[in-house]
């Protein structure tokens, strides 16, 4: 009797999985994927529209947003040690 009860429970679990969980998981994953793709596409659109934000510029012109500060005179490297003259011995 216990074996028959176990078989019935297993059949019910498999049936519940096929009828309920499988479509539910499929719907959940597709909705999450759609949301992710819409977010990525929106970021891509914002990035593309940000590049063409200045319509007054001619095509091919160069525009620099940031230039680092240049020091007055370049610093020399500190001495790394004494130079030792040597002769090659054969």
PASEBA-1860 file (N, C-alpha, C; in nm, 3 decimals):
! residues 90
1> XXXXXXXX> 0.082/-0.120/0.000/0.000/0.000/0.000/0.087/0.127/0.000 ~ 0.198/0.124/0.074/0.286/0.240/0.082/0.352/0.265/-0.052 ~ 0.387/0.156/-0.124/0.449/0.173/-0.255/0.354/0.239/-0.353 ~ 0.228/0.198/-0.352/0.128/0.257/-0.441/0.106/0.404/-0.408 ~ 0.107/0.437/-0.279/0.091/0.576/-0.235/0.211/0.661/-0.285 ~ 0.332/0.606/-0.278/0.451/0.675/-0.325/0.445/0.700/-0.476 ~ 0.399/0.602/-0.550/0.387/0.616/-0.696/0.285/0.725/-0.729 ~ 0.174/0.728/-0.660/0.072/0.830/-0.685/0.127/0.969/-0.654
9> XXXXXXXX> 0.201/0.984/-0.546/0.259/1.113/-0.509/0.360/1.158/-0.614 ~ 0.441/1.065/-0.662/0.539/1.100/-0.766/0.469/1.142/-0.894 ~ 0.364/1.074/-0.932/0.288/1.110/-1.052/0.225/1.248/-1.036 ~ 0.171/1.278/-0.920/0.113/1.410/-0.895/0.219/1.520/-0.902 ~ 0.337/1.495/-0.848/0.443/1.595/-0.852/0.488/1.620/-0.996 ~ 0.505/1.515/-1.074/0.546/1.530/-1.214/0.438/1.604/-1.292 ~ 0.314/1.573/-1.270/0.204/1.640/-1.339/0.197/1.787/-1.300 ~ 0.214/1.817/-1.173/0.213/1.956/-1.128/0.328/2.032/-1.191
17> XXXXXXXX> 0.444/1.968/-1.201/0.559/2.034/-1.264/0.530/2.065/-1.410 ~ 0.475/1.970/-1.482/0.449/1.991/-1.625/0.338/2.093/-1.649 ~ 0.237/2.095/-1.564/0.123/2.183/-1.589/0.140/2.322/-1.529 ~ 0.210/2.333/-1.418/0.217/2.461/-1.348/0.356/2.522/-1.352 ~ 0.454/2.452/-1.304/0.586/2.512/-1.287/0.656/2.542/-1.419 ~ 0.645/2.453/-1.515/0.713/2.475/-1.641/0.664/2.601/-1.712 ~ 0.533/2.621/-1.731/0.487/2.747/-1.794/0.516/2.870/-1.708 ~ 0.507/2.853/-1.576/0.534/2.966/-1.487/0.680/3.009/-1.497
25> XXXXXXXX> 0.772/2.915/-1.496/0.913/2.948/-1.510/0.943/3.007/-1.648 ~ 0.882/2.953/-1.751/0.903/3.007/-1.885/0.855/3.151/-1.893 ~ 0.739/3.180/-1.837/0.687/3.317/-1.838/0.777/3.410/-1.757 ~ 0.821/3.363/-1.641/0.907/3.443/-1.555/1.040/3.477/-1.623 ~ 1.102/3.378/-1.684/1.230/3.402/-1.751/1.215/3.494/-1.872 ~ 1.110/3.477/-1.951/1.092/3.564/-2.067/1.064/3.708/-2.025 ~ 0.987/3.726/-1.919/0.960/3.863/-1.875/1.087/3.928/-1.821 ~ 1.169/3.852/-1.747/1.294/3.908/-1.697/1.389/3.939/-1.812
33> XXXXXXXX> 1.393/3.854/-1.913/1.480/3.877/-2.028/1.435/4.000/-2.107 ~ 1.305/4.016/-2.125/1.253/4.134/-2.196/1.288/4.262/-2.120 ~ 1.273/4.259/-1.989/1.305/4.376/-1.908/1.453/4.411/-1.919 ~ 1.539/4.310/-1.913/1.683/4.330/-1.925/1.719/4.387/-2.062 ~ 1.662/4.331/-2.168/1.693/4.379/-2.303/1.642/4.521/-2.325 ~ 1.525/4.555/-2.272/1.475/4.692/-2.285/1.566/4.790/-2.213 ~ 1.616/4.753/-2.096/1.707/4.839/-2.022/1.838/4.858/-2.098 ~ 1.892/4.750/-2.153/2.016/4.760/-2.229/1.997/4.843/-2.355
41> XXXXXXXX> 1.885/4.827/-2.423/1.858/4.904/-2.544/1.842/5.052/-2.510 ~ 1.780/5.083/-2.398/1.767/5.222/-2.355/1.902/5.284/-2.326 ~ 1.992/5.210/-2.261/2.125/5.261/-2.235/2.200/5.284/-2.365 ~ 2.182/5.194/-2.461/2.248/5.208/-2.590/2.195/5.333/-2.662 ~ 2.066/5.356/-2.657/2.007/5.474/-2.721/2.060/5.602/-2.656 ~ 2.069/5.604/-2.523/2.120/5.722/-2.453/2.266/5.748/-2.490 ~ 2.342/5.644/-2.501/2.483/5.659/-2.535/2.497/5.710/-2.678 ~ 2.417/5.659/-2.769/2.426/5.703/-2.909/2.379/5.847/-2.924
49> XXXXXXXX> 2.274/5.885/-2.854/2.224/6.023/-2.865/2.319/6.120/-2.797 ~ 2.395/6.075/-2.697/2.491/6.161/-2.629/2.609/6.197/-2.718 ~ 2.644/6.112/-2.812/2.756/6.140/-2.900/2.722/6.249/-3.001 ~ 2.599/6.258/-3.040/2.558/6.357/-3.138/2.482/6.472/-3.072 ~ 2.526/6.513/-2.954/2.450/6.612/-2.878/2.467/6.753/-2.932 ~ 2.574/6.785/-3.005/2.598/6.920/-3.055/2.571/6.923/-3.206 ~ 2.452/6.966/-3.249/2.420/6.963/-3.391/2.490/7.074/-3.471 ~ 2.549/7.176/-3.404/2.614/7.285/-3.475/2.753/7.248/-3.526
57> XXXXXXXX> 2.811/7.142/-3.475/2.944/7.101/-3.521/2.935/7.038/-3.657 ~ 3.038/7.065/-3.737/3.044/7.003/-3.869/3.093/6.860/-3.854 ~ 3.055/6.777/-3.947/3.100/6.640/-3.945/3.249/6.635/-3.975 ~ 3.322/6.561/-3.897/3.465/6.548/-3.915/3.546/6.645/-3.831 ~ 3.481/6.742/-3.766/3.556/6.834/-3.681/3.593/6.765/-3.551 ~ 3.699/6.814/-3.489/3.750/6.753/-3.366/3.711/6.841/-3.248 ~ 3.658/6.777/-3.145/3.618/6.849/-3.025/3.680/6.777/-2.905 ~ 3.756/6.850/-2.824/3.821/6.791/-2.707/3.745/6.837/-2.583
65> XXXXXXXX> 3.693/6.741/-2.508/3.617/6.772/-2.387/3.708/6.806/-2.269 ~ 3.822/6.741/-2.261/3.908/6.757/-2.144/4.053/6.752/-2.188 ~ 4.131/6.848/-2.142/4.276/6.847/-2.165/4.344/6.850/-2.030 ~ 4.433/6.756/-2.003/4.502/6.756/-1.874/4.596/6.876/-1.864 ~ 4.620/6.919/-1.741/4.711/7.032/-1.719/4.853/6.988/-1.751 ~ 4.926/7.078/-1.818/5.064/7.047/-1.852/5.155/7.125/-1.757 ~ 5.251/7.059/-1.697/5.341/7.130/-1.606/5.431/7.227/-1.683 ~ 5.483/7.326/-1.611/5.566/7.428/-1.672/5.689/7.371/-1.740
73> XXXXXXXX> 5.768/7.294/-1.671/5.882/7.230/-1.734/5.884/7.084/-1.689 ~ 5.923/6.998/-1.779/5.922/6.856/-1.743/6.031/6.826/-1.640 ~ 6.000/6.743/-1.547/6.095/6.706/-1.443/6.186/6.596/-1.498 ~ 6.313/6.605/-1.461/6.408/6.502/-1.502/6.402/6.389/-1.400 ~ 6.436/6.271/-1.447/6.442/6.157/-1.357/6.558/6.176/-1.261 ~ 6.542/6.139/-1.136/6.654/6.149/-1.043/6.765/6.052/-1.084 ~ 6.890/6.081/-1.049/6.998/5.990/-1.087/6.975/5.852/-1.027 ~ 7.003/5.753/-1.108/6.974/5.616/-1.066/7.097/5.548/-1.005
81> XXXXXXXX> 7.212/5.613/-1.008/7.333/5.553/-0.951/7.455/5.606/-1.022 ~ 7.570/5.563/-0.978/7.696/5.606/-1.037/7.727/5.522/-1.160 ~ 7.789/5.588/-1.258/7.831/5.518/-1.379/7.968/5.459/-1.354 ~ 7.983/5.332/-1.381/8.112/5.264/-1.362/8.163/5.221/-1.499 ~ 8.279/5.274/-1.535/8.340/5.239/-1.662/8.412/5.106/-1.645 ~ 8.396/5.018/-1.740/8.462/4.888/-1.730/8.520/4.849/-1.865 ~ 8.613/4.757/-1.861/8.673/4.704/-1.983/8.635/4.558/-1.993 ~ 8.613/4.514/-2.117/8.577/4.375/-2.139/8.703/4.291/-2.139
89> XX> 8.703/4.184/-2.064/8.820/4.095/-2.055/8.791/3.970/-2.136 ~ 8.888/3.936/-2.224/8.869/3.816/-2.307/8.953/3.702/-2.260
END
